[in-house]
Amino acid sequence: MSRELVERKCIVDGETKPISELLRFVVVNNTLLPDFNKKLPGKGMYVSCNRLSLIKAIEKKIFHKVSRHNLKISDDFVEIVEKLIKEQVLSSINMARKAGALVTGYEKVKEVIQKGKVDFIIEASDAGNDGKEKIAFLAKSLEIFNLFSIDELDRALNKENTVHIALLKSDMSRNVYNKIRKYKNFFMINGENNA
């Protein structure tokens, strides 16, 4: 995995981190907006990609201090950010599907794992225990993410009953992986996932 060289400082903890570990925000017309695709004008403010840092930045009015504006921040801002990060992940999974960089279905996933073509696995959070155990046995050292329900994966891929997804080794899978890690890290507290 290539390490991202561009770094920025988190306005909450003051630590310099790779951009892949940060969330970017900008001020437009005195309103705080998430800008994860770096398309909005204005100087970016960066916060470590975790829920607690974002809550702290809002509650302690750190965004106000750094921007020197009396900002409008919606009451459900943290939930909006969470939803945007999740949508980015699901959209990247769909793009990987369109690019032919993933396979779905137990048998196809099993086949590509056995051929050593898999980067990592996405498994529905509500998958049956039997299927989970079989995939875990096959996957051995492969990382398995189970952050999304069957329904969420179905909607992302425009398919039915999406339980197991194997991301094939490619640049596209690295992009999906980085977005999944960012989403997962958003819920991390002291190294534990609280999603």
N, C-alpha and C positions, 0 to 999 in steps of 0.2 A: 504494500500500500504506500503510495507516495505521500509524503508529509507536506501539508500546505505551508508555504513559506510566509505568506502575508499574515501579519499579526496586528492586533489592536488591543487597547487597554479597556478592561471592563470598568464602567463608571461606578459600579457598586463595590467590588473588592479591590480594585486598583491593579489587578494582575494582568500582565500581557499574555495573550493567548492566541493561537491560530484562529483565523476568522471562522473556520469550520466549527469551533466550539462556542461561538458567540452569536447573539441575535442583534440585528441592526435596526435602529429606529431613527426616524427623522421627524422634524417639526415642519408642518405645512399649515399656514394660516393659524398659528397658535394651537394646532391640534397634533397630538402625538400619534404617529402612524408607524406600524411595522413596515420594514422595507427589506425583506429577506432576499429579494432579487436585485437589489441595488439599482432600482430604476427611478426612484423619486429624487427630486432635486434637494439639495441641502446637505449640511454636514451630518454625517452619521454619528449616532451615539450607540455604543456597544454594551451589551449586558451578557454575562455568562449564561449559557443556554440551560438554565434550570428555573423551575417555577418560583423557588424561594428568592432567588436573586431578583427576578422581575417584580415580585410582590414587594420586596424591600425597596427597590428603586421607586416604586409608586408611592408606598406608604411614607417613606422618608423624603419624598419630593426631590429625589436626586435628579430626575429628568428636568425639573424646573430649574434647579441650581445650575446644572451643566449648560442648559440651553439659554438661560437667563430670560426665560419667558414664563408668563403665567399660563400654563398649558391646560388645554381641555383634554382630559383622559376619561374615556367612558368607564362606567362602573364594572362592565364585564370585559375589560381589556385583556385580562389574563386568559380568560376563556376564548376570546377571539384569537389571541396569539396561539394558544394550544390548537385550535381548529385549523389555523393556517398552516402550522407545521405539519399536522396530520394530513391535510390536503396535499401538501407538497410531496409527502412520502407516497401517498396513494397514486398521485399523478405520475411520479417517477416510475412506479411499478408498472403502470399502464404503458408508459413510453418504452420500458424495457420489453414488454410484451410485443408492442408494435415493431420493435427492432429485432425480434427473434432471440432476445437474450434471456428468456426464461421458459420453463416448461411447467405445466400444471398437471395434477392428477397423480395418484399414488404410483401407478405402474411406470409412467414416464419419468417421474422424479427418481424412483428406485433405479431405473436404467441409467440415467445420467450420473447418479451418485456412484454407481458401480464402475462406470467408465472414467471416473475422476475428473469430470467436466464442471463440477459445481463449486461455486464460490461460497454460497451460504444458502440457508433454507428459510422460507417464511411459512409459518404454519398458523392456521386459524386458531384463535384463542379458545374457541368453543369446539375444537376438533375432539373426536372421541379418543379415549385413552388408548384403545387398541392401536389405532393408526399412529398416534403420537409415539408409542413405544416402539413400533416397527421402524418408523423414520429415525428415531433417536439411535436405535441399534445400527441402522445402515449408515447414518451420518457420521458416527464416531466423533471425529474432532471438528466437524463442521459446526459453525455457529447457527443456532436456530432461534428465530425471532417469532414470538407469538403475541403480537401487540394488537392485532386486528381481528374482528369477528368474521365469520364466513360471509355474512351479509355485506360487510364493508369491502372485503376482497372481491366479492361478486360484482358490486357496483363499480369498483375500480377497474376491473378487467372486462366488464360487460359479459360475464359468464354466469353459470349456475353451479352452486355447490363447490366453490373453490376452497379446498382444505389445505392442500400442500402445494407449495411453489418452490422450485429450485431455480436460483439465479445462476446462470452460466458464467464462467470466468470471462470477464470482459471489462472494458472501461465503463460500460453502461451499468454493470452490476456494482462497480465501485461507487458510482454516483448514487444509486439506490441505497447502498450500504451506509454511506455518509449521512444521507437524509434520515434513515432509520435510527442510526446512532444519535443523531441530534434530537429526534423525537423521544427516544428512550431516555436520554440524558435530561430532558426537560423535567422528568419525574423523579430523578435521582436525589436522594437525601442521604448524605454520609455514606455513599457507595451502595445504597439499597434502592431498588426500584419500587416506587410507590404508585405506579400506574394502575 
